[in-house]
Amino acid sequence: MLRLALGTVVRVIEERPGFQLIGLWMAETGLHEEAMSFAQEEYVPGDKVIVNTTAIHLKLGTGGYHVVVGKADRMNERDLSPSQWGHIMKMRYSPWQLAVDTVEEQASPHHDLFLREDLSLEGTPVLIAELHSLLPASVVAWKHKNPESKIVYVMPDGASLPMALSRHVHHLKRQGFLAATITTGHAWGGDHEAVTIHSGLLAARHVEKADLIICTLGPGVAGTGTSYAFSGIQLAEVIHAVSILGGFPLMIPRISFADSRQRHYGISHHTQTILQRYALRPVVLTMPIIGDHRDCLLEQQAATLKKLDKHLLVWGKVPGEHRLSSLEQAYGLSFTTMGRTWVEDPVPFQTAVLAIELLCSWREGLAKAFSDDPHCFGAPDTLAALDLFSTRIEAQP
C-alpha cells in the first residue's frame, strides 16, 4: 500500500533543524490535518503539497502525521538537502533518495583515517539499547557524573531514517548534552553520515573523540509478535561491531512491568531473543535489583541467559524514583516510553540509569584494561576478557 493525497498548507506549526510540522487542509476529506517535512524548503499558506497518508490510514504510530513528499505546484529544480562532497546515496532508488557527505568517502577530510586497517574503538564504552525513549535519561545521567566528557549518539537504520524526527536528539543537542550525532546505513541527518554501523562507531571515537557512545534505534520501531521480525534484531549487528572493533559493549535490557502484553512483561522477548539467538559475541547486560517481588521474575527470566554462558550479567540496585525526577528536571522535558511516563513505568528508566552508574564506576578500570592490553575487548574470546575485567572491578576496595 502506498497512499498519496493532495493538501493545502494552512500554517507552519513547528520548525527545528531538518524538520517542519505543517498544518494542511485536505480537500478530499474536508479535514485539517498535519504533516511532517524533512526537506529544506519554505512553506507558506496556499502551497499545494503531495503527502504520503499510508501510515495514518493504517493507524500506525507515526505521531499522527502524514509525510510530505514534495510541493505539487510547478517548480524549478532545486536542492532540498545540500551536501558538499557526497556521492553516497541513502534511501537508494526510492523517490526520496539523496546524496550525503559520508565520513568515509574519497572527498571526505576523514577519508585517510578510514584507510587505516588497525582502527579500533580503543575500549570506548558503547551503550546499546532498543528503545529510543531511554536516550535522554542515559545521556543526562552520564553528563551529571561526567560534565566535561563527550557523548556521541550513533543511530542505525532499523527504525526511523531521518534523525530530525527525534525531538530527544534535538533537545539534547540544544541543551549541550550531546556532542554530536552520526547516522548510519540508510538513516540520515546526523552531524556525520556513515555507510555502515562499523564506520559510524569508529567516527564517533576518532572524529568526534567520544568518551561514551550511545547506540539506540531511532523512533518508530516495528514488531510483529514473532522472534524473527522486529527492529531490535539489528542490535545483534551493533553488538558484533562493537566487540570486533574493540569497544566495551554494555546493553540496557528492555524491561517493563507496566506493559499489558505478556511478551514484554519483565524482560521483553526482544531482549531475550537478541541475546539467545542472534548475538554471536558477548555483551555486558545490566540487570536491575528492584527490591520487591518483581526480582523473582527477573531472576527466572535471566536464568536462561545465564545457562547459555554467552553474556555477562551484572546486577545492581536501581536508583530511587527521586533520582529519575531530578534527571527529568535537568532534561527539561518528560521521560516517557511506549506512551507511559516514568511515574507509570519507572523500571525502564531505572535500568538505563543503573547502566550509566555502573559505567561511571568502571571508567578507570576500563582505561587500565585497555592500556594493559589494547586488544582485550576485541579478542576472539571476548567473554573471558569481560569476565576478567568484572572480577578485577569486584575485587577493588
MOHU-V670936 format. One record per residue. N is the residue number from 1. OMEGA is omega in degrees with one decimal (NA if undefined). BURIAL is 1 if it has 24 or more other ideal C-beta (glycine too) atoms within 12 Angstrom, else 0. Layout:
N_OMEGA_BURIAL + N_OMEGA_BURIAL
This chain:
1_173.3_0 + 2_-176.0_0 + 3_177.6_0 + 4_178.9_0 + 5_179.1_1 + 6_178.3_1 + 7_177.2_1 + 8_-178.2_1 + 9_175.5_1 + 10_179.6_1 + 11_171.9_0 + 12_-173.7_1 + 13_-174.3_0 + 14_175.4_0 + 15_168.5_0 + 16_-175.8_1 + 17_177.0_0 + 18_-173.5_1 + 19_170.1_1 + 20_173.0_1 + 21_-174.9_1 + 22_175.2_1 + 23_-175.8_1 + 24_166.1_1 + 25_-178.1_1 + 26_-173.7_1 + 27_-175.2_0 + 28_-179.1_0 + 29_-177.2_0 + 30_-176.4_0 + 31_168.4_0 + 32_-179.4_0 + 33_-175.4_1 + 34_-178.6_1 + 35_176.4_1 + 36_172.9_1 + 37_177.6_1 + 38_179.5_1 + 39_177.2_1 + 40_177.2_0 + 41_-176.5_1 + 42_176.6_0 + 43_177.0_1 + 44_179.0_0 + 45_-179.6_0 + 46_177.1_0 + 47_174.4_1 + 48_179.8_1 + 49_172.6_1 + 50_-178.8_1 + 51_174.2_1 + 52_-176.1_1 + 53_-171.7_1 + 54_-174.7_0 + 55_178.9_1 + 56_177.5_1 + 57_-180.0_0 + 58_-179.4_0 + 59_178.5_0 + 60_-172.8_0 + 61_178.5_0 + 62_-176.1_1 + 63_178.9_0 + 64_-175.5_0 + 65_164.6_1 + 66_178.1_1 + 67_-178.9_1 + 68_173.4_1 + 69_179.0_1 + 70_177.2_1 + 71_180.0_1 + 72_179.5_0 + 73_175.2_0 + 74_-174.1_0 + 75_173.6_0 + 76_177.4_0 + 77_178.4_0 + 78_-176.3_0 + 79_-177.9_0 + 80_177.4_0 + 81_-172.2_1 + 82_174.7_0 + 83_-176.1_0 + 84_-175.2_0 + 85_-166.2_0 + 86_169.1_1 + 87_176.7_0 + 88_-177.8_1 + 89_170.2_0 + 90_-171.2_1 + 91_-172.3_0 + 92_175.7_0 + 93_169.1_0 + 94_178.7_0 + 95_-178.2_0 + 96_179.4_1 + 97_-179.3_0 + 98_177.3_1 + 99_-177.8_1 + 100_179.0_1 + 101_-179.1_1 + 102_-176.4_1 + 103_-171.6_1 + 104_-167.6_1 + 105_-166.9_1 + 106_-177.7_0 + 107_-179.0_0 + 108_175.1_1 + 109_-179.2_0 + 110_-174.7_1 + 111_-177.8_0 + 112_178.0_0 + 113_-175.3_0 + 114_170.9_1 + 115_179.2_0 + 116_-179.6_0 + 117_-174.6_0 + 118_-179.5_0 + 119_174.7_1 + 120_176.7_1 + 121_172.7_1 + 122_177.1_1 + 123_-179.6_1 + 124_176.4_1 + 125_176.5_1 + 126_-180.0_1 + 127_-172.6_1 + 128_180.0_1 + 129_179.2_1 + 130_-170.4_1 + 131_178.6_1 + 132_-176.7_1 + 133_179.5_1 + 134_-178.9_1 + 135_-176.4_1 + 136_-178.7_1 + 137_-179.9_1 + 138_-177.4_1 + 139_-176.6_1 + 140_178.3_1 + 141_179.1_1 + 142_-178.2_1 + 143_177.0_1 + 144_-179.4_1 + 145_-174.7_1 + 146_-170.7_1 + 147_-176.3_0 + 148_-175.7_0 + 149_-177.3_1 + 150_174.8_1 + 151_175.5_1 + 152_178.8_1 + 153_177.9_1 + 154_-177.8_1 + 155_174.6_1 + 156_-170.6_1 + 157_-177.9_1 + 158_179.3_1 + 159_178.9_1 + 160_178.5_1 + 161_178.8_1 + 162_176.8_1 + 163_-174.2_1 + 164_177.8_1 + 165_-173.5_1 + 166_172.5_1 + 167_179.6_1 + 168_-179.1_1 + 169_179.7_1 + 170_-177.1_1 + 171_-179.4_1 + 172_177.8_1 + 173_-179.0_1 + 174_179.6_0 + 175_178.4_0 + 176_179.5_0 + 177_179.4_1 + 178_178.6_1 + 179_-176.7_1 + 180_177.3_1 + 181_179.5_1 + 182_176.9_1 + 183_-173.8_1 + 184_-178.2_1 + 185_179.4_1 + 186_171.5_1 + 187_-176.3_1 + 188_175.8_1 + 189_175.7_1 + 190_175.0_1 + 191_173.1_1 + 192_174.8_1 + 193_177.9_1 + 194_-178.4_1 + 195_-176.8_1 + 196_175.6_1 + 197_-178.9_1 + 198_-179.6_1 + 199_176.3_1 + 200_177.0_1 + 201_179.4_1 + 202_176.9_1 + 203_177.9_1 + 204_-177.8_1 + 205_-169.0_1 + 206_176.9_1 + 207_-176.9_1 + 208_176.9_1 + 209_-177.3_0 + 210_169.6_1 + 211_176.5_1 + 212_174.9_1 + 213_175.9_1 + 214_-179.9_1 + 215_172.3_1 + 216_171.0_1 + 217_176.0_1 + 218_175.6_1 + 219_170.7_1 + 220_177.9_1 + 221_-179.8_1 + 222_176.6_1 + 223_-178.6_1 + 224_-176.3_0 + 225_178.6_0 + 226_179.0_0 + 227_-177.6_0 + 228_-170.5_0 + 229_169.9_0 + 230_-172.3_1 + 231_-174.3_1 + 232_178.3_1 + 233_179.4_1 + 234_179.9_1 + 235_174.8_1 + 236_177.1_1 + 237_178.3_1 + 238_178.0_1 + 239_179.8_1 + 240_-177.9_1 + 241_-179.9_1 + 242_-177.7_1 + 243_-177.6_1 + 244_-178.9_1 + 245_174.4_1 + 246_172.9_1 + 247_178.3_1 + 248_-174.2_1 + 249_178.0_1 + 250_-175.0_1 + 251_171.7_1 + 252_178.6_1 + 253_174.8_1 + 254_-176.7_1 + 255_176.5_1 + 256_172.1_1 + 257_178.6_1 + 258_179.4_1 + 259_-177.0_1 + 260_-179.4_0 + 261_-174.3_0 + 262_-176.8_0 + 263_178.2_0 + 264_-178.5_1 + 265_-171.6_0 + 266_175.7_1 + 267_-178.2_1 + 268_175.5_1 + 269_175.3_1 + 270_179.6_1 + 271_-178.1_1 + 272_-178.9_1 + 273_179.0_1 + 274_-173.1_1 + 275_-179.4_1 + 276_-169.4_1 + 277_-166.4_0 + 278_-179.4_1 + 279_-179.2_1 + 280_175.4_0 + 281_-177.2_1 + 282_176.4_1 + 283_171.8_1 + 284_-176.0_1 + 285_178.6_1 + 286_-178.0_1 + 287_-175.0_1 + 288_167.8_1 + 289_-173.9_1 + 290_178.1_1 + 291_176.2_0 + 292_-174.0_0 + 293_-178.4_0 + 294_179.0_1 + 295_-179.5_0 + 296_179.3_0 + 297_180.0_0 + 298_178.3_1 + 299_178.1_0 + 300_-179.3_0 + 301_-179.3_1 + 302_-176.5_1 + 303_179.9_0 + 304_178.3_0 + 305_-180.0_1 + 306_-179.4_0 + 307_-179.1_0 + 308_-177.7_0 + 309_179.3_0 + 310_-172.9_1 + 311_179.2_1 + 312_179.2_1 + 313_179.4_1 + 314_-177.2_1 + 315_177.2_1 + 316_179.5_1 + 317_-176.6_0 + 318_174.4_1 + 319_-179.9_1 + 320_-178.7_0 + 321_176.4_0 + 322_177.9_0 + 323_177.5_1 + 324_178.9_1 + 325_179.6_0 + 326_179.8_0 + 327_178.9_1 + 328_178.0_1 + 329_179.2_0 + 330_179.4_1 + 331_176.7_1 + 332_173.8_0 + 333_-177.1_1 + 334_168.8_1 + 335_176.2_1 + 336_174.5_1 + 337_-179.5_1 + 338_177.7_1 + 339_-178.5_0 + 340_175.7_0 + 341_179.1_0 + 342_177.1_1 + 343_179.0_0 + 344_-175.1_0 + 345_-173.3_1 + 346_-169.8_1 + 347_177.5_1 + 348_-178.0_1 + 349_176.6_1 + 350_178.9_1 + 351_177.9_1 + 352_-179.5_1 + 353_175.1_1 + 354_178.7_1 + 355_179.2_1 + 356_-179.2_1 + 357_176.6_1 + 358_179.0_1 + 359_179.3_1 + 360_-179.6_1 + 361_-178.1_0 + 362_-170.7_1 + 363_-178.9_1 + 364_179.5_0 + 365_177.7_1 + 366_180.0_1 + 367_-179.6_0 + 368_179.8_0 + 369_-179.8_1 + 370_179.9_1 + 371_177.0_0 + 372_-178.5_0 + 373_-176.8_0 + 374_-178.3_0 + 375_-170.8_0 + 376_-175.8_1 + 377_178.0_1 + 378_-178.3_1 + 379_178.4_1 + 380_179.2_0 + 381_-175.5_0 + 382_-178.0_1 + 383_177.9_1 + 384_179.0_0 + 385_178.9_1 + 386_177.5_1 + 387_-180.0_0 + 388_177.9_0 + 389_-179.5_1 + 390_179.7_1 + 391_-180.0_0 + 392_-179.5_0 + 393_-178.9_1 + 394_-178.6_0 + 395_-179.2_0 + 396_179.9_0 + 397_NA_0
